[in-house]
Amino acid sequence: MIHVARTRYVVGFIVASAVAVVLIRLLGCGAGGCGPVAGAGDGGADLANRAPQFSIAGHTARPISPGVTVPLNLRFTNRNGFIVTATRLRVALWKVIAPRANAAHRCTVRDFAVGQAPSTVKIRLAAHRTTSLRRLHLKLAAWPHVTMLDRRVNQNGCKGAFVRLRYTAAGTRTSR
């Protein structure tokens, strides 16, 4: 399990987008299965040129291993004194850090795939509140997800690896 405080990365401000980086730790997958996977990240947005921000953090709902797809339960924190609606949520593979990988047992972003939340998903962020996809009762099928592809090659290089993801979402100030 990764401690959230140790996996935070401040990415900076991007106009009309919240950007976050998440780390997913892939624990050794063997006869006993895989261990837990978790991650977190921060981002910011420039809404109405006032530079308020909201953050996105997340974790998987269950362990990951070759051939397994896991949903990402994202949490959104609105630090502003007004409602923000987050739309156009996107998840992108960024980087894999695989300490056990070598020339014979590689582990790269090609070992993973992400699935996006539907483009129709709108996340209402109450002022000074944190909410998650789970708390919003969003159907699991509408959550973004990550898959470790079963490439039919030895993927032992991915044991203990970290997968970094980037989250982006457009944010707009909402009156009610």
JOBELWO-V505240 format. One record per run of one state. SS is the DSSP state (helix for helix, strand for strand, loop for the rest). FROM is the first residue (numbers start at 1). LEN is the number of residues. Records with the same first field share a line. If there is no record, write none. Layout:
BEGIN
SS=FROM-LEN, FROM-LEN
END
This chain:
BEGIN
loop=1-3, 7-6, 16-1, 26-4, 31-2, 34-4, 39-5, 47-7, 61-5, 67-1, 79-4, 98-11, 116-7, 126-3, 133-7, 143-2, 149-7, 159-3, 175-2
helix=4-3, 109-3, 140-3, 156-3
strand=13-3, 17-9, 30-1, 33-1, 38-1, 44-3, 54-7, 66-1, 68-11, 83-15, 112-4, 123-3, 129-4, 145-4, 162-13
END
